[in-house]
Amino acid sequence: MKGFLERLQNGGNIVTAEGYLWELQRRGFTQFGSFLPEVVLERPSAVRNLHEEFALAGSDVIQAYTYYAHREQLKRQGLEDNIEKLNRDALKMAREVANEHGKLMAGGLSNTPLYKPDDPKSHEIIAEMFKEQVEWAVEEGADFMIGETFNCFGEACLALEAIKKHGKGVPAVITLTAYFPDRTTDDVPFTEACKRLEELGADVVGINCARGPDIMLPLVKEIKAVCKGPVAALPVPYRTTSKQKTFQSLTDPKTGKKVYPENLDSVRCNLSDIRDFATAAKDAGIQYVGLCCGNAPDLTRELALVYGRNPPAAKYCTDHSKSFVFGDDTEHYGEEMLKLRKFMTGE
């Protein structure tokens, strides 16, 4: 099996499935608000099943579900005593599924509520939290590390530093999150931030979460223009716009009410939207591509197909020709099927 960096050589690409929190919430196993991966301990079979579904859909990566499983977030919810078990269980499970399906396994770091640009003490606390997560990931066999959803450039640097210092050489993917401004919350333009992260040793840099495909891609293209190595694009699969640039700002087209977080299905991207995004990203030379919050196996399948994969789940792609109402042999069933089609479509 090719390693992470080997796959990216000579313009190669990696398709990765993220978005575990939203999909597991849809299945009834995670909570909007705390956003914690307690399901790893409470219903591990649900996590394993989703890992396998993403593998069959064509993801090249099985990412351990350790998002927000850092010490501060678990402490806020009274779960700090479970931190090592939760992380290690998630990593072991991801490693097992990755091995079964011939995939890469990634450990993960995520943003915290602690970072203050001018407070060295906060940096020390975060660095220590990241250190233990990196060490656990390496011990459990991670092929590479993901540091994601960083709104602060400085905190992203702490994640990269932890991976470089404690990761025993594993590659690092560092992605920032763009909200309304095209700069981090510590006021570094994203193009500059990604360029500097690359110079500091990140193997892949880019943007994940918050913005939908149409709004994220122009920024990612700007980043690619200033970076030398592979660039990542992992939008949320929601129909954000120039006026509502983030999924946190979206409103229901029927009621006008804000839909984040629990009513986002009313503005969710469809399969055609994702195929269009994947095509545009591939044409732009984006080598590390995925979907973040809101992702599901059928959406990952569309990305994988556009990026040249032929996953097992491809056999379930839509084929209207097989429908007895809309298919090629509708007339075989006579006027009743033609009438039914008209009833369905309002023709």
C-alpha positions, 0 to 999 in steps of 0.5 A: 500500500502506498504511503501518504506522501507517496500518493501525493507525488507527481500530482497524485491525490487523496480523497478523505471522508470527514464529517463524522459528528454531523453524520453520527448526529443524524443517526442519533449518536452525537449531540449538537452543542457539546459536539463531543465524540462520546459515541466512541465509548458508548456506541463504538459499533456506530463509529465502526460502521461509518468508517466502513461505509466511508471506506466502501464509498471510496475514501482513501483515509479512515480518520480516527473520530477524535474531533474535540477529544482534547483535554479542555473540551472533555473537561468542560463536559466532565469527561476528562477522566476518559480522555486517553481511553476515548482517544486510544479506542478511536485510534484502534478502531480506525486502524483496524478498519483501515487495515481491513480495507487497505486505507490510510489511518489518520489521527487528528487535532482540533481547535480549542477555546483556549488560544489567546495570541498574547498569552504564552500560558495558553500556548503552553496548555494547548501544546501539552494537550496536543502533545498527548494526542499526537503521542497516542496517535503515533503509538496506535499506528497513525499514518499521518496527522490532521490538524483542522478547523483552526480559526487562529493561525497561532493555534494552527502553528502549535498543532503543527509544532506538536506533530513535528516534535512528537509525531516521529516523522508522520506527515502533517495536514493542517487546515484552517477554517474561513468564516466571513473574512478572508483572514484568521481571527488573529488577523493573518490572511489565509494565503499568507497563513497557509504559505507560512505553515507550509514553510514551517513544515506542513506537508499539506495546507488548506481550508476545511469546514464553515464554507460550502463548495462554491464559496470555499473553492475561490479561496483555495485557488488563491492559496494554491497560487502561493503554495508549492505543495499539495493544497486541501479543500474540505468544504461543508456540503451546504449551499452557502452564498456570497451573502451567507458565506458560512453554514452557521449563517444560513437561513431556511429558504422557506421560513427565513430562520437560521438553520444551524446546527440542527436544521441544515438539511433544508440547505444541503448540497445534492449529489450533482452539487458535489460532483460539480465541486469535485470536478472544479477542484480536480481541474484546479489541481487540488490534491487533497479533497474531502467534505467536512460537517454534513458529509455522508457516504453517498457524497464521498462516493461522488468525490471518489468517482470524479477523482478516479476511484472505483469504490465498491459503493459505485454499483449503487449509483443512480441508474434511471434505466432500471426504473419501471416508471422512468426507465428504458422499458416503461412502455413495456408495461403499457399505458398504466406506467405512462399514466403513473409517470405523468401523475408523479411529475405533473406533466 
